[in-house]
Amino acid sequence: MKLVLSTSNIMSVGPSVIRRQTFEKSNTELTSALRANFTSHQQASSTANGTSTPTPFFRTWTTQQDSTLYIPTHTSSALSEPREAYDITVKLFYLPNVPASTRCAQTKEAIDLVLRELGTTSIDLLIVSFPGISFDADDEDSDSEPEPTLSTPPIITSDGGCPESDAQPEDIATMITTWKTLEKLQEEGVVSKLGISEFGVQRLNKFLPQAKVRPSVDQINVRDCCVVPKPLILYARQEKIELLTHNDCTNVLPKGTLRDILGSGGKGAGVLAGEGDNEGLKGNIEPQWVVKYTAVVKDRGVVESKGYFAVAELRES
């Protein structure tokens, strides 16, 4: 069974001006937003049924279509202004221990979910995050003399709370195979620009000659308050690649975290059965991918819509 988890629009309490946004790590933001959305739907279900059950039966606030379970029942929230008023950025996280051969279908599914959510037919920038890549470990020149170049606020880095993954970086050939799917999306007009994440000079130098559509953006998570290694600055400038910093975890949704969120104990949503529990779903859960989307109103610098979708497979034990 496929599980599609959604946060809905986490800006629904009020739009956020970009310059005032907080720098919560993506894994914390994702899990807290999922829990909040589940709780909201559980409370609405209890109210509708005239009960006060803190965790109502999951079938009352989720929806199953064929072999896909939507957690919670999802209703799209279209953008309020014309498409040209927005900059829409999407970041797709390919997760560890998931076959690269599935990424073509995963990518199309992720983008389709975002487009339907926002009520649009295109996005401005699609950034992909490959599993097992650490910027500092990848770029041997990162110990060279650095210089601050990005006028962004301080960020929390990869050693500040992101769960570790035992995934090894993929070879360039595997990444290029995935990249061809993204290139096709751009050719079809679904995506305007493509970007990658955590690529240092050496990986870029191997990747660029094999890419038909070159990445416009390299998004990196650096350690020392937006200090970027000088060799990477010079290389990116030469290749006309924009360097952006970020606060995302590569391993944004580990299996254990997902089971805690959906489980029956503690803060769990009661979707998965616990020991001796016959009401929830049973089996092994495997996170497949996570996508984050952000829609910014250009002329006001306001984040109108932001959220996540996550997909997992539940297989019988």
Secondary structure, 3 states (H helix, E strand, C coil): CEEEEECCCCCCCCCEEHHHCCCCCHHHHHHHHHHHHHHHHHHHHHHHCCCCCCCCCHHHCCEEECCEEEECCCCCCCCCCCHHHEEEEEEEEECCCCCHHHHHHHHHHHHHHHHHHHCCCCEEEEEEECCCCCHHHHCHHHHCCEEECCCCCCCCCCCCCCCCCCCCCCCHHHHHHHHHHHHHHHHCCCEEEEEEECCCHHHHHHHHHHCCCCCCEEEECCCCCCEEEHHHHHHHHHHCCEEEECCCCCCCCCHHHHHHHHCCCCCCCCCECCCCCCCCECCEEEEEEEEEEEEEECCCCEEEEEEEEEEEEEECC
